[in-house]
Each structure stands twice: as C-alpha cells, then as structure tokens.
Amino acid sequence: MFTLEEREFKYISNEVYQFARINLTQKKKFLIVSRLSKRIRALKLNGFPQYVEFLKNNDPERTEFQRMVDALSTNYSLFFREEHHFEYLVESILPQYGSDRLNIWSAAASNGQEIYSILITLLEYKKQSGSMLSYKLFASDISSDALRYAASGIYPQRDIEKIPHALLSTYFLKGRDSSKDMVKIRNDLIRQVRFFRLNLSDEKYRIPIMDIIFLRNVIIYFDKSTKIELISRLYDYLTPEGYLFLGHSESLSGISDQFIQVGRTIYRRRD
Ligand SMILES: C[S@@+](CC[C@H](N)C(=O)[O-])C[C@H]1O[C@@H](n2cnc3c(N)ncnc32)[C@H](O)[C@@H]1O
C-alpha cells in the first residue's frame, strides 16, 4: 500500500466532496489508501503524488475520476435490509393506492438488492391480495460499477441465504457448473427496473415525480448542509404525502420540517 500525505489527501477529499458530497474526513484516510492503492497499481504509477498528477493532467474525460469515485463509494447492501420497511410497505402503504400506478425510486441503489427487494415485495403483495396496483421502478446510484452489478442481477449464494425458500424458487435462478455458487434474478424482473446513473448532489434530476423514495444508508456520508439541501430537493420530487425511507441510523431531525415521521425511519411529505 502507498503512503497518503496531507496534500494529496486534501486534493482527493476536496474533489470527491465537490462532485459527490461524500465527506471523506481524516478518519477515512485508511479507506482511501486501501481502495486507491489498487488504482495506482493498475495505472502503474508509483504513489499518491503521481496519481493526483494523473487526475489533474491525464484524465480529460474524467474516466479515472469516475473510477476513483466508484472505488471510494461504500456499496454495502443486503436483500430485505431493514425488514420493517417492507412490512410497512405491505401493511400501511400499498393498500392505500388501490389500482393506481406507483413510481418508486431507490435513490442510492448500490448493487440492486434494495430495488429487487421492493419488486419482490410488490409482486408478493399483488399475488396475495389480488391488487391491480401497477408500478414503475427506478434505481440510481453515482457508481457505474454498482449499477452494472445491479443490472446484471447476479449475486453470490451467500447474499440470499436469509431469503425464504419460496421466494428464492419463484424469483431467482440457480447457477450451474462454474456458476453454481451464484444466483440470478429472473430476466423479466430485471427488465422491470430502470437503472440509471444519478448524482444526488446535482441541482436537478431528469426523473418523474415519485410516490415513494428509498434514500437509505447514503445521507450518512453527507454533511449537514448537504443533507438539508438534498432533502429539500427530494421534497419537490415527491407527490403530496409521498413517502421517504431512510437508513437505520439516519434521521431528519434538525434537517427538515417538511416531513412527518410516520414509522421507524419512515417519513411522509407534509402537505
Ligand atoms: C451503503 S450504500 C446503500 C445501499 C442501499 N440503499 C441500502 O441501504 O442497502 C450507499 C450508496 O450510495 C451511493 N452514493 C454515495 N454518494 C452518492 C451521490 N452523491 N449520489 C448518488 N449515490 C451516491 C454509493 O455509491 C453507494 O452505492
């Protein structure tokens, strides 16, 4: 691994902050070193000073910059993470919508586990209740690597161990031979999701108005002013009384009074 001096640390953390609003504090130095050392080796450079020079002078299309953002973003996710959110969806939200068409957005979708969990929840709900509800599903992230992963729908077996067998056999295909430790979401389900790259710190998004936004385990990486700006922007992308889900350690307290809390880390647009 390479040594990261203060000058290069400042350059990298500042560039990442300006672009993605990800707040890389001094505590994240080790993370930067471990994740970017691979990039430095791949480019056959000999350390962080040369890497920063490369970013400044040899990256006109910002390809390496995007790779750096990919490497520095934390993509950890799980199927049915925070199960109570999916229960709330089924018990308290979906029945309200009758046969309407819902727009649902996973706004920091990472490798796709979240949007596929939402899709499976919708399909199960429709099957069990006979509901005629229809939906459009959107999944975005700043990381192109994460989106590619998500759109492949392929996961290691260990990722789906906690999913009930009945759901697995309905919605996943098992790999064979050299892929026997992998599973794949059915292609017709993958096609039901629109995946696209979106930077939450952009001022405007080219997306439709949503009924439900999952913004889980991402604002934790942002500072307070970024959270305030983002939440007030998302207000405008939600239908009146639309829902906003946050991650388990996230809250709108001190961030926004445009939402009412209706459940554990579940909010509703105030109208
Ligand atoms: C920890 S994952 C959360 C995944 C999923 N929402 C969950 O709760 O399991 C955080 C994701 O936020 C994405 N992210 C970070 N900054 C972002 C930004 N400015 N715009 C869009 N996505 C961002 C990262 O690339 C990463 O995939």
The ligand as an SDF file (V2000), in Angstrom:
LIG
                    3D

 27 29  0  0  0  0  0  0  0  0999 V2000
  -24.2360    1.8920    1.6340 C   0  0  0  0  0  0  0  0  0  0  0  0
  -24.9070    2.0050    0.0200 S   0  0  0  0  0  0  0  0  0  0  0  0
  -26.6480    1.9540    0.3640 C   0  0  0  0  0  0  0  0  0  0  0  0
  -27.3640    0.9150   -0.4630 C   0  0  0  0  0  0  0  0  0  0  0  0
  -28.8430    0.6990   -0.1550 C   0  0  0  0  0  0  0  0  0  0  0  0
  -29.5790    1.9310   -0.2720 N   0  0  0  0  0  0  0  0  0  0  0  0
  -29.0200    0.1040    1.2200 C   0  0  0  0  0  0  0  0  0  0  0  0
  -29.4980    0.7840    2.1250 O   0  0  0  0  0  0  0  0  0  0  0  0
  -28.6600   -1.0560    1.4000 O   0  0  0  0  0  0  0  0  0  0  0  0
  -24.6490    3.7380   -0.3550 C   0  0  0  0  0  0  0  0  0  0  0  0
  -24.7210    4.0420   -1.8430 C   0  0  0  0  0  0  0  0  0  0  0  0
  -24.8120    5.4620   -2.0120 O   0  0  0  0  0  0  0  0  0  0  0  0
  -24.1320    5.7850   -3.2140 C   0  0  0  0  0  0  0  0  0  0  0  0
  -23.8270    7.2380   -3.2190 N   0  0  0  0  0  0  0  0  0  0  0  0
  -22.9050    7.9070   -2.4710 C   0  0  0  0  0  0  0  0  0  0  0  0
  -22.9190    9.2090   -2.7930 N   0  0  0  0  0  0  0  0  0  0  0  0
  -23.8570    9.3860   -3.7560 C   0  0  0  0  0  0  0  0  0  0  0  0
  -24.3210   10.5140   -4.5080 C   0  0  0  0  0  0  0  0  0  0  0  0
  -23.8150   11.7300   -4.3260 N   0  0  0  0  0  0  0  0  0  0  0  0
  -25.2880   10.3170   -5.4220 N   0  0  0  0  0  0  0  0  0  0  0  0
  -25.8200    9.0700   -5.6280 C   0  0  0  0  0  0  0  0  0  0  0  0
  -25.4100    7.9650   -4.9520 N   0  0  0  0  0  0  0  0  0  0  0  0
  -24.4430    8.1290   -4.0210 C   0  0  0  0  0  0  0  0  0  0  0  0
  -22.9060    4.8860   -3.1930 C   0  0  0  0  0  0  0  0  0  0  0  0
  -22.3410    4.7190   -4.4730 O   0  0  0  0  0  0  0  0  0  0  0  0
  -23.4820    3.5860   -2.6040 C   0  0  0  0  0  0  0  0  0  0  0  0
  -23.8490    2.6840   -3.6120 O   0  0  0  0  0  0  0  0  0  0  0  0
  1  2  1  0
  2  3  1  0
  2 10  1  0
  3  4  1  0
  4  5  1  0
  5  6  1  0
  5  7  1  0
  7  8  2  0
  7  9  1  0
 10 11  1  0
 11 12  1  0
 11 26  1  0
 12 13  1  0
 13 14  1  0
 13 24  1  0
 14 15  1  0
 14 23  1  0
 15 16  2  0
 16 17  1  0
 17 18  1  0
 17 23  2  0
 18 19  1  0
 18 20  2  0
 20 21  1  0
 21 22  2  0
 22 23  1  0
 24 25  1  0
 24 26  1  0
 26 27  1  0
M  CHG  2   2   1   9  -1
M  END
$$$$
